[in-house]
Amino acid sequence: MDKKLNWGLLSTAKINRALIKPLNASKQTRLLAVASRSISNAESYAREWNIPRAHGSYEALLADPEIDVIYNSLPNHLHAEWTIKALHAGKHVLCEKPFALTLADVDAMSQAARETGKVLEEAFMYRHHAQTLKTKEIVDSGALGKLQLIKGAFTFPLTREGDIRSKKETGGGSIWDVGCYPISYARMIVGADPVEVFGWQLTGEGGADESFVGQMRFEDGIHAQFDSGFKSPSRSMIEIVGTDASLNIPDPFKPGKSNEIILSRGDKQEKIKIKGGELYLGEVEDMCDAITQNKSPRISLEDSRGNVAVILALIESARLGKPVNPAYS
Ligand SMILES: NC(=O)c1ccc[n+]([C@@H]2O[C@H](COP(=O)([O-])OP(=O)(O)OC[C@H]3O[C@@H](n4cnc5c(N)ncnc54)[C@H](OP(=O)(O)O)[C@@H]3O)[C@@H](O)[C@H]2O)c1
């Protein structure tokens, strides 16, 4: 590829820091601009992170003709609106998880991507990591026997007052913020969406859930269970159980450069070592490959839609106090 793709950061969100290093390191990308609602904020951010251009509004970034790709790191309730605006401004978009908060929004985002012919992908970085790919390969090889159960957890103590993750109006709630990972992981491992879900939640002062416990039933007798929360210590795990063996992934969502997963068969345990790359480089390169080589992004829009549908069904189940069949159409 002779021309680098110019990326622009839509906001000065904390998560940008995870993307800045890969964007500067990749041979395919140049981090050209950042936008903030205030020009002084954009300028000081650009100085701090050595970004050539600062824009004082999101509209100005979308109007910048040299930008090829937008990284949408806005709060959850703004993902759909600004992704659609960016696509119609002729930009490709890597949009943070959770992709959107309603199926109507997911569909409008997908329609905008179709109409404009631009690449749109959800930023689930763990999906591109060697550990995730190896885990999926082991399950698909039949090494665990018939798949029975996937258990997962993602919790951490959220202590910052007024954080967007604790407020319902900004799309907060632990299920949207971190529960989306074990849900996404289980759906990826099964390779299908659940037919029935059941959830319980504890809601905080901001109106969003502070902890969520959920179950999912897939076709073929496969089940999944997970918990997410802001009031527990930092925990993340996935366990995949088959009829013959089980696989433990102690660090499933933020794997590093050197990782270990454990295959247990009877009383024997095998530690499988996996070398991984820079965690967030995978999603950056996947976007670039989709743009320059016309490849399908690893995370399809149907996949992102399925995750949102399952989250919505789990929230509905918690509200009703009974199982719900997710609406996929
Ligand atoms: N993939 C991952 O590993 C990962 C990790 C953390 C978060 N995330 C996702 O990334 C997104 C951002 O999360 P974050 O924790 O980085 O957010 P954050 O630090 O709170 O930043 C959000 C940014 O959005 C802009 N903004 C626009 N309207 C806003 C509003 N009404 N309230 C607050 N901010 C507003 C602000 O930028 P300006 O002031 O510059 O306009 C703000 O800096 C979320 O969707 C989250 O789920 C992903």
The ligand as an ORCA input file, in Angstrom:
! r2SCAN-3c Opt
* xyz 0 1
  N     -12.591     -1.214     23.792
  C     -12.192     -0.866     24.987
  O     -11.231     -1.418     25.536
  C     -12.894      0.251     25.707
  C     -12.430      0.681     26.958
  C     -13.050      1.783     27.541
  C     -14.133      2.390     26.908
  N     -14.573      1.922     25.714
  C     -15.703      2.570     25.028
  O     -15.229      3.813     24.538
  C     -16.239      4.817     24.644
  C     -15.687      5.978     25.458
  O     -15.394      5.544     26.763
  P     -14.389      6.377     27.710
  O     -14.489      5.776     29.059
  O     -13.054      6.476     27.063
  O     -15.133      7.788     27.700
  P     -14.721      9.191     28.340
  O     -13.297      9.214     28.745
  O     -15.760      9.554     29.329
  O     -14.819     10.126     27.069
  C     -15.924     10.305     26.266
  C     -15.677     11.544     25.425
  O     -16.838     11.810     24.675
  C     -16.995     13.204     24.502
  N     -18.384     13.544     24.837
  C     -19.310     14.030     23.967
  N     -20.496     14.194     24.552
  C     -20.358     13.804     25.839
  C     -21.251     13.726     26.940
  N     -22.541     14.091     26.837
  N     -20.771     13.277     28.119
  C     -19.484     12.893     28.256
  N     -18.586     12.941     27.218
  C     -19.019     13.381     26.030
  C     -15.966     13.903     25.388
  O     -14.936     14.342     24.516
  P     -14.680     15.901     24.159
  O     -14.869     16.637     25.449
  O     -13.297     15.875     23.672
  O     -15.666     16.282     23.115
  C     -15.414     12.801     26.261
  O     -14.043     12.939     26.490
  C     -17.451      4.113     25.264
  O     -18.316      3.719     24.231
  C     -16.874      2.878     25.941
  O     -17.776      1.792     25.979
  C     -13.960      0.880     25.104
*
